[in-house]
Amino acid sequence: MTPSVGRIVHFQHPDVGVCPALITAVTDEGDVYLTVCPPGHPPAPLNDAHNEPIAVPFAETATDRHWSWPPLVES
């Protein structure tokens, strides 16, 4: 699959675990900018200590500070 703006993905947060996230931009390299929805907290853009957006790399499986596609659920 190809990442695109508006898609819901998983972000592996090092402290919280898997969080749903919304892709807000995609780089030419395929990294993405995310708004992350940690459990019990309001959604927030993923920024660094200087409040600059962080481009997040892809990982096939859950890897800290990476995004991945949610697994398909069969009904």
N, CA, C and O atoms as CSV, one atom per row, in Angstrom:
chain,resi,resn,atom,element,x,y,z
A,1,MET,N,N,0.838,-1.182,0.000
A,1,MET,CA,C,0.000,0.000,0.000
A,1,MET,C,C,0.882,1.244,0.000
A,1,MET,O,O,2.046,1.215,0.398
A,2,THR,N,N,0.290,2.313,-0.454
A,2,THR,CA,C,1.009,3.578,-0.536
A,2,THR,C,C,0.421,4.561,0.473
A,2,THR,O,O,-0.793,4.762,0.493
A,3,PRO,N,N,1.260,5.179,1.314
A,3,PRO,CA,C,0.719,6.143,2.275
A,3,PRO,C,C,0.183,7.375,1.560
A,3,PRO,O,O,0.749,7.822,0.562
A,4,SER,N,N,-0.912,7.916,2.080
A,4,SER,CA,C,-1.482,9.146,1.535
A,4,SER,C,C,-2.155,9.915,2.661
A,4,SER,O,O,-2.529,9.345,3.685
A,5,VAL,N,N,-2.302,11.212,2.455
A,5,VAL,CA,C,-2.908,12.087,3.449
A,5,VAL,C,C,-4.325,11.603,3.771
A,5,VAL,O,O,-5.114,11.290,2.879
A,6,GLY,N,N,-4.619,11.553,5.067
A,6,GLY,CA,C,-5.943,11.160,5.526
A,6,GLY,C,C,-6.069,9.702,5.927
A,6,GLY,O,O,-7.075,9.310,6.519
A,7,ARG,N,N,-5.052,8.881,5.612
A,7,ARG,CA,C,-5.110,7.457,5.980
A,7,ARG,C,C,-4.828,7.286,7.466
A,7,ARG,O,O,-4.045,8.034,8.051
A,8,ILE,N,N,-5.476,6.293,8.069
A,8,ILE,CA,C,-5.239,5.933,9.463
A,8,ILE,C,C,-4.195,4.820,9.497
A,8,ILE,O,O,-4.321,3.817,8.795
A,9,VAL,N,N,-3.167,5.007,10.316
A,9,VAL,CA,C,-2.095,4.023,10.455
A,9,VAL,C,C,-1.826,3.802,11.944
A,9,VAL,O,O,-2.464,4.425,12.793
A,10,HIS,N,N,-0.894,2.927,12.251
A,10,HIS,CA,C,-0.456,2.722,13.630
A,10,HIS,C,C,0.894,3.388,13.823
A,10,HIS,O,O,1.764,3.315,12.955
A,11,PHE,N,N,1.063,4.041,14.972
A,11,PHE,CA,C,2.359,4.596,15.370
A,11,PHE,C,C,2.771,3.876,16.638
A,11,PHE,O,O,2.000,3.790,17.594
A,12,GLN,N,N,3.997,3.355,16.643
A,12,GLN,CA,C,4.503,2.641,17.822
A,12,GLN,C,C,5.178,3.640,18.743
A,12,GLN,O,O,6.318,4.044,18.513
A,13,HIS,N,N,4.457,4.039,19.797
A,13,HIS,CA,C,4.983,4.989,20.777
A,13,HIS,C,C,5.845,4.223,21.784
A,13,HIS,O,O,5.398,3.202,22.307
A,14,PRO,N,N,7.073,4.687,22.071
A,14,PRO,CA,C,7.965,3.934,22.966
A,14,PRO,C,C,7.436,3.783,24.391
A,14,PRO,O,O,7.804,2.833,25.083
A,15,ASP,N,N,6.580,4.705,24.844
A,15,ASP,CA,C,6.062,4.634,26.208
A,15,ASP,C,C,4.642,4.069,26.285
A,15,ASP,O,O,4.284,3.431,27.275
A,16,VAL,N,N,3.846,4.296,25.264
A,16,VAL,CA,C,2.425,3.960,25.293
A,16,VAL,C,C,2.107,2.679,24.525
A,16,VAL,O,O,1.143,1.987,24.852
A,17,GLY,N,N,2.898,2.363,23.520
A,17,GLY,CA,C,2.609,1.217,22.650
A,17,GLY,C,C,1.967,1.694,21.365
A,17,GLY,O,O,2.228,2.807,20.908
A,18,VAL,N,N,1.130,0.858,20.785
A,18,VAL,CA,C,0.517,1.177,19.492
A,18,VAL,C,C,-0.569,2.227,19.677
A,18,VAL,O,O,-1.445,2.090,20.531
A,19,CYS,N,N,-0.500,3.289,18.855
A,19,CYS,CA,C,-1.501,4.350,18.865
A,19,CYS,C,C,-2.021,4.552,17.445
A,19,CYS,O,O,-1.241,4.492,16.495
A,20,PRO,N,N,-3.325,4.789,17.282
A,20,PRO,CA,C,-3.800,5.171,15.959
A,20,PRO,C,C,-3.255,6.553,15.612
A,20,PRO,O,O,-3.054,7.394,16.487
A,21,ALA,N,N,-3.023,6.769,14.327
A,21,ALA,CA,C,-2.497,8.060,13.888
A,21,ALA,C,C,-3.033,8.382,12.501
A,21,ALA,O,O,-3.330,7.489,11.708
A,22,LEU,N,N,-3.148,9.658,12.229
A,22,LEU,CA,C,-3.628,10.155,10.947
A,22,LEU,C,C,-2.442,10.708,10.162
A,22,LEU,O,O,-1.676,11.517,10.687
A,23,ILE,N,N,-2.284,10.280,8.914
A,23,ILE,CA,C,-1.227,10.830,8.063
A,23,ILE,C,C,-1.642,12.227,7.623
A,23,ILE,O,O,-2.711,12.416,7.042
A,24,THR,N,N,-0.776,13.210,7.911
A,24,THR,CA,C,-1.070,14.595,7.532
A,24,THR,C,C,-0.212,15.083,6.371
A,24,THR,O,O,-0.539,16.096,5.754
A,25,ALA,N,N,0.884,14.381,6.060
A,25,ALA,CA,C,1.738,14.699,4.913
A,25,ALA,C,C,2.637,13.500,4.645
A,25,ALA,O,O,2.909,12.700,5.540
A,26,VAL,N,N,3.099,13.385,3.390
A,26,VAL,CA,C,3.994,12.306,2.982
A,26,VAL,C,C,5.197,12.925,2.291
A,26,VAL,O,O,5.046,13.782,1.421
A,27,THR,N,N,6.407,12.488,2.682
A,27,THR,CA,C,7.631,12.997,2.047
A,27,THR,C,C,7.904,12.234,0.751
A,27,THR,O,O,7.298,11.193,0.495
A,28,ASP,N,N,8.807,12.754,-0.053
A,28,ASP,CA,C,9.203,12.068,-1.289
A,28,ASP,C,C,9.828,10.708,-1.003
A,28,ASP,O,O,9.775,9.812,-1.845
A,29,GLU,N,N,10.419,10.549,0.179
A,29,GLU,CA,C,11.060,9.290,0.563
A,29,GLU,C,C,10.054,8.273,1.112
A,29,GLU,O,O,10.409,7.117,1.342
A,30,GLY,N,N,8.805,8.693,1.323
A,30,GLY,CA,C,7.789,7.785,1.854
A,30,GLY,C,C,7.612,7.849,3.354
A,30,GLY,O,O,6.779,7.132,3.908
A,31,ASP,N,N,8.388,8.706,4.029
A,31,ASP,CA,C,8.143,8.941,5.448
A,31,ASP,C,C,6.870,9.770,5.560
A,31,ASP,O,O,6.446,10.399,4.590
A,32,VAL,N,N,6.260,9.770,6.748
A,32,VAL,CA,C,5.000,10.494,6.911
A,32,VAL,C,C,5.052,11.415,8.124
A,32,VAL,O,O,5.837,11.203,9.048
A,33,TYR,N,N,4.213,12.427,8.106
A,33,TYR,CA,C,3.962,13.272,9.259
A,33,TYR,C,C,2.627,12.829,9.829
A,33,TYR,O,O,1.685,12.562,9.083
A,34,LEU,N,N,2.546,12.749,11.162
A,34,LEU,CA,C,1.380,12.155,11.802
A,34,LEU,C,C,0.769,13.053,12.867
A,34,LEU,O,O,1.457,13.845,13.511
A,35,THR,N,N,-0.541,12.910,13.034
A,35,THR,CA,C,-1.236,13.354,14.234
A,35,THR,C,C,-1.589,12.083,14.978
A,35,THR,O,O,-2.334,11.243,14.472
A,36,VAL,N,N,-1.053,11.942,16.183
A,36,VAL,CA,C,-1.160,10.701,16.951
A,36,VAL,C,C,-2.270,10.828,18.004
A,36,VAL,O,O,-2.461,11.892,18.594
A,37,CYS,N,N,-2.993,9.729,18.227
A,37,CYS,CA,C,-4.099,9.682,19.191
A,37,CYS,C,C,-3.766,8.708,20.315
A,37,CYS,O,O,-4.235,7.570,20.292
A,38,PRO,N,N,-2.965,9.127,21.306
A,38,PRO,CA,C,-2.643,8.222,22.410
A,38,PRO,C,C,-3.871,7.992,23.288
A,38,PRO,O,O,-4.683,8.903,23.452
A,39,PRO,N,N,-4.026,6.800,23.854
A,39,PRO,CA,C,-5.187,6.523,24.699
A,39,PRO,C,C,-5.281,7.501,25.870
A,39,PRO,O,O,-4.299,7.740,26.573
A,40,GLY,N,N,-6.478,8.064,26.069
A,40,GLY,CA,C,-6.712,8.963,27.190
A,40,GLY,C,C,-6.188,10.373,27.018
A,40,GLY,O,O,-6.236,11.167,27.958
A,41,HIS,N,N,-5.684,10.706,25.823
A,41,HIS,CA,C,-5.144,12.039,25.552
A,41,HIS,C,C,-5.720,12.567,24.249
A,41,HIS,O,O,-6.129,11.781,23.394
A,42,PRO,N,N,-5.761,13.884,24.081
A,42,PRO,CA,C,-6.264,14.428,22.817
A,42,PRO,C,C,-5.268,14.165,21.681
A,42,PRO,O,O,-4.067,14.045,21.922
A,43,PRO,N,N,-5.766,14.076,20.449
A,43,PRO,CA,C,-4.855,13.932,19.304
A,43,PRO,C,C,-3.885,15.103,19.246
A,43,PRO,O,O,-4.239,16.237,19.571
A,44,ALA,N,N,-2.650,14.813,18.826
A,44,ALA,CA,C,-1.639,15.867,18.730
A,44,ALA,C,C,-0.659,15.528,17.616
A,44,ALA,O,O,-0.355,14.358,17.383
A,45,PRO,N,N,-0.161,16.564,16.920
A,45,PRO,CA,C,0.872,16.306,15.912
A,45,PRO,C,C,2.130,15.772,16.582
A,45,PRO,O,O,2.441,16.128,17.719
A,46,LEU,N,N,2.842,14.923,15.870
A,46,LEU,CA,C,4.089,14.373,16.388
A,46,LEU,C,C,5.202,15.374,16.082
A,46,LEU,O,O,5.628,15.517,14.936
A,47,ASN,N,N,5.667,16.065,17.132
A,47,ASN,CA,C,6.682,17.106,16.990
A,47,ASN,C,C,7.889,16.795,17.864
A,47,ASN,O,O,7.805,16.003,18.802
A,48,ASP,N,N,9.024,17.437,17.540
A,48,ASP,CA,C,10.222,17.277,18.355
A,48,ASP,C,C,10.196,18.289,19.511
A,48,ASP,O,O,9.197,18.976,19.724
A,49,ALA,N,N,11.297,18.369,20.246
A,49,ALA,CA,C,11.380,19.254,21.414
A,49,ALA,C,C,11.270,20.735,21.048
A,49,ALA,O,O,10.964,21.563,21.905
A,50,HIS,N,N,11.518,21.074,19.773
A,50,HIS,CA,C,11.435,22.461,19.308
A,50,HIS,C,C,10.101,22.731,18.622
A,50,HIS,O,O,9.932,23.753,17.956
A,51,ASN,N,N,9.153,21.809,18.788
A,51,ASN,CA,C,7.814,21.894,18.199
A,51,ASN,C,C,7.839,21.843,16.674
A,51,ASN,O,O,6.938,22.365,16.017
A,52,GLU,N,N,8.863,21.220,16.118
A,52,GLU,CA,C,8.946,21.012,14.672
A,52,GLU,C,C,8.406,19.619,14.341
A,52,GLU,O,O,8.668,18.670,15.080
A,53,PRO,N,N,7.663,19.481,13.252
A,53,PRO,CA,C,7.133,18.166,12.883
A,53,PRO,C,C,8.245,17.153,12.630
A,53,PRO,O,O,9.324,17.497,12.148
A,54,ILE,N,N,7.957,15.901,12.964
A,54,ILE,CA,C,8.914,14.806,12.779
A,54,ILE,C,C,8.425,13.916,11.639
A,54,ILE,O,O,7.281,13.462,11.656
A,55,ALA,N,N,9.283,13.665,10.651
A,55,ALA,CA,C,8.972,12.707,9.592
A,55,ALA,C,C,9.226,11.306,10.148
A,55,ALA,O,O,10.321,11.012,10.629
A,56,VAL,N,N,8.218,10.455,10.080
A,56,VAL,CA,C,8.271,9.137,10.706
A,56,VAL,C,C,8.485,8.070,9.637
A,56,VAL,O,O,7.743,8.034,8.656
A,57,PRO,N,N,9.489,7.192,9.805
A,57,PRO,CA,C,9.727,6.130,8.828
A,57,PRO,C,C,8.761,4.951,9.013
A,57,PRO,O,O,8.158,4.782,10.072
A,58,PHE,N,N,8.635,4.158,7.972
A,58,PHE,CA,C,7.774,2.976,7.956
A,58,PHE,C,C,8.519,1.752,8.478
A,58,PHE,O,O,9.733,1.638,8.309
A,59,ALA,N,N,7.787,0.838,9.113
A,59,ALA,CA,C,8.314,-0.474,9.502
A,59,ALA,C,C,7.212,-1.506,9.257
A,59,ALA,O,O,6.042,-1.245,9.540
A,60,GLU,N,N,7.578,-2.659,8.740
A,60,GLU,CA,C,6.600,-3.726,8.476
A,60,GLU,C,C,5.913,-4.197,9.749
A,60,GLU,O,O,4.720,-4.501,9.743
A,61,THR,N,N,6.668,-4.255,10.837
A,61,THR,CA,C,6.128,-4.695,12.122
A,61,THR,C,C,6.320,-3.576,13.141
A,61,THR,O,O,7.088,-2.641,12.913
A,62,ALA,N,N,5.621,-3.682,14.255
A,62,ALA,CA,C,5.695,-2.642,15.284
A,62,ALA,C,C,7.134,-2.407,15.730
A,62,ALA,O,O,7.784,-3.300,16.273
A,63,THR,N,N,7.618,-1.198,15.493
A,63,THR,CA,C,8.977,-0.780,15.848
A,63,THR,C,C,8.874,0.613,16.457
A,63,THR,O,O,8.250,1.497,15.870
A,64,ASP,N,N,9.476,0.822,17.621
A,64,ASP,CA,C,9.381,2.129,18.276
A,64,ASP,C,C,9.695,3.268,17.319
A,64,ASP,O,O,10.649,3.221,16.543
A,65,ARG,N,N,8.849,4.297,17.406
A,65,ARG,CA,C,8.996,5.543,16.635
A,65,ARG,C,C,8.874,5.330,15.129
A,65,ARG,O,O,9.433,6.105,14.352
A,66,HIS,N,N,8.162,4.305,14.711
A,66,HIS,CA,C,7.878,4.043,13.294
A,66,HIS,C,C,6.375,3.900,13.120
A,66,HIS,O,O,5.646,3.679,14.087
A,67,TRP,N,N,5.918,4.028,11.882
A,67,TRP,CA,C,4.511,3.780,11.593
A,67,TRP,C,C,4.402,2.469,10.827
A,67,TRP,O,O,5.355,2.014,10.194
A,68,SER,N,N,3.208,1.871,10.902
A,68,SER,CA,C,2.927,0.644,10.154
A,68,SER,C,C,1.442,0.623,9.818
A,68,SER,O,O,0.639,1.349,10.404
A,69,TRP,N,N,1.102,-0.231,8.858
A,69,TRP,CA,C,-0.305,-0.393,8.511
A,69,TRP,C,C,-1.001,-1.220,9.569
A,69,TRP,O,O,-0.416,-2.173,10.084
A,70,PRO,N,N,-2.247,-0.879,9.911
A,70,PRO,CA,C,-2.993,-1.728,10.847
A,70,PRO,C,C,-3.194,-3.112,10.218
A,70,PRO,O,O,-3.342,-3.219,9.000
A,71,PRO,N,N,-3.202,-4.160,11.028
A,71,PRO,CA,C,-3.436,-5.486,10.456
A,71,PRO,C,C,-4.868,-5.594,9.928
A,71,PRO,O,O,-5.793,-4.988,10.469
A,72,LEU,N,N,-5.027,-6.366,8.878
A,72,LEU,CA,C,-6.356,-6.616,8.344
A,72,LEU,C,C,-7.093,-7.556,9.273
A,72,LEU,O,O,-6.529,-8.538,9.755
A,73,VAL,N,N,-8.348,-7.254,9.520
A,73,VAL,CA,C,-9.174,-8.099,10.390
A,73,VAL,C,C,-10.221,-8.775,9.512
A,73,VAL,O,O,-10.995,-8.116,8.818
A,74,GLU,N,N,-10.226,-10.080,9.560
A,74,GLU,CA,C,-11.196,-10.835,8.771
A,74,GLU,C,C,-12.452,-11.044,9.589
A,74,GLU,O,O,-12.386,-11.324,10.786
A,75,SER,N,N,-13.603,-10.908,8.936
A,75,SER,CA,C,-14.860,-11.098,9.666
A,75,SER,C,C,-15.426,-12.486,9.449
A,75,SER,O,O,-16.481,-12.814,9.991
